[in-house]
Amino acid sequence: MRHGKKFNHLGRKSAHRKALLRNLSIALITHKRIKTTLAKAKALRVHLEPIITKSKANNTHSRRVVFSYIQDKVATAELFGPIAEKVANRPGGYLRVIKTGFRQGDSAEMALIEFVDYNQAEYSPNDGTKTGTKKRRSRRGGGGQKAAAPAAPAAVATPSAKAEEEE
């Protein structure tokens, strides 16, 4: 029975769950955005936000505590470097979870989890492409203005070509 158990066990034993959250944390710290299931994203947010708060204090004790959770030197250095600078003024809420639909294979609800301070308006949350670059489509199939087919390149008249024609 799960009386009083407040966090999602994700269907795993404790060691497997800790390893999963550690690997997801490393991936999120290095890539700044990952796509995973909604349940894992919510569990990762609960797991990682206190660690990010701890990384705002850059001293030996906080580095050792954070390393005990993450156990990756590169990710720890990244967390105490650029990420700590970006979240220095933020009082919490460092991660954003965006629902992206359902996975085709097993219909699991998928989500995108990312740092709030990275890629704010540069990328759209759905596919990682720049916003404003989508083509507008009509339902009638016309597709708006059709581009003319490129014609065969005409002979370009250069000064040397004109001199040859005159001779």
WOUR-V22655 format. One record per backbone hydrogen bond with DSSP energy under -1.0 kcal/mol. CO is the residue of the C=O (numbers start at 1). NH is the residue of the N-H. E is the energy in kcal/mol with one decimal. If there is no record, write none. Layout:
co	nh	e
CO	NH	E
CO	NH	E
This chain:
co	nh	e
2	5	-1.6
9	12	-1.6
13	17	-2.5
14	18	-2.5
15	19	-2.1
16	20	-2.2
17	21	-2.6
18	22	-2.2
19	23	-2.4
20	24	-2.5
21	25	-2.2
22	26	-2.3
23	27	-2.3
24	28	-2.4
25	29	-2.5
26	30	-2.3
27	31	-2.4
28	32	-2.1
32	115	-1.7
34	113	-2.6
36	111	-3.3
37	41	-2.3
38	42	-2.3
39	43	-2.1
40	44	-2.5
41	45	-2.1
42	46	-1.8
43	47	-1.9
44	48	-3.0
45	49	-2.0
48	52	-2.3
49	53	-2.2
50	54	-2.0
51	55	-1.6
53	56	-1.0
57	59	-1.6
59	63	-2.1
60	64	-2.2
61	65	-2.3
62	66	-2.5
63	67	-2.4
64	68	-1.6
66	70	-2.5
67	71	-1.9
72	76	-2.3
73	77	-2.4
74	78	-2.2
75	79	-2.3
76	80	-2.3
77	81	-1.1
78	83	-1.7
81	85	-1.5
82	86	-1.8
83	87	-2.1
94	116	-2.8
96	114	-2.2
98	112	-3.2
101	110	-3.1
103	107	-1.5
108	103	-3.1
109	38	-2.7
110	100	-2.3
111	36	-2.5
112	98	-3.0
113	34	-2.4
114	96	-3.0
124	128	-1.1
129	124	-2.2
130	133	-1.1
158	162	-2.3
159	163	-1.8
160	164	-1.6
161	165	-1.9
162	166	-1.8
163	167	-1.1
